Amino acid sequence: MQADEARRATQAAISSAARLGLTARDAVVLHNSNKLTLRLRPCDVLARVAPAGEQCAQFEVDVARRLAEVGSPVAALESPEVFAQDDYTVTLWVFYESTAQPIRTADYAGALERLHAGMRKVDLPTPHFTDRVAEALALVADHARTPELSGPDRVFLAGTLDRMRLAAGGSGRPEQLLHGEPHPGNVLPTRNGPLFIDFETCCRGPVEFDLAHAPDEVGDHYPGVDHRVLRDCRTLMLAMITAWRWDRDDQFPDGRRLGVEWLDELRKAVRETERGEYGKTQHL
């Protein structure tokens, strides 16, 4: 969010907390992109603020609440209410102090396995992971939305998205509810162990699609993985996040530079796939 928009979003979060009887005199920005994540003080509550036009807040709250009920390792809600304040929607969550130690790979894999087990108990209407790929393809095809993407890069990115969608979608692997983006930025290292956040990207698909977003070593600790499908999902994931970086409205920090770097990385991954190698990619 731009500075003026972020100020108004912060005030919406503070006002929403007050409606719960919480004292929030100021806010610390923890993350700012298309949504704003704040630590409200002194009540010490985490607020997520999104423009009112984005209709995913209620879905995210519903998923988190259902997963908490079945004992999944997820961040807890401070309130199950979605607040409509001015031009924003606000959700309030428990704030967790981060531990000094990074999450061990085995713990990361174990937490993700428990999350998936809980997700198999939750029945909510969610898109298929290939629907998200279709959104990336539509973005790449829209020259007005991706004006800085060159012709050859556009053709390469669209072709890679389409091929990897077919490969991952036709793998025959069992499908279930997934987090959608369980990368390290969406995992909190807490005293209670790793806890997952940010469920707006939930979708259905094979667990390898989720594992593609986690550090490479996590897949080595997760049981029953099809490593060929995981390789294809890693390439697909890299193609998707590369596409997002070329959106003219993308607010990801240093996004355009990453878009250029990830195109080069994607070409390398495609060459490795064509040679039948299990190359590893670096991603967020």
Buried (B, 14 or more C-beta within 10 A) or exposed (E): BEEEBBEBBBBBBBBBBEEBEBEBEEBEEEEBEEBBBBBBBEBBBBBBBBBBEEEBBEBBBBBBBBBBEBEBBBBEBBBEBBBEBEEBBBBBBEBBEEBEEEBEBEBBBBBBBBBBEBBEEBEBEBBBBBEBBBBBBEBBEEEEBBEEBEEEBBEBBBEBBBBBBBBBBEBEBEBBBBBBBBBBEBBBBBEEBBBBBBBBBBBBBBBBBBBBBBBBBBBEBBEEBBEBBBBBBBBBBBBBBBBBBBBEEBEBEEBEEBBBBBBEBBEEBBEBBEEEEEBBBEBE
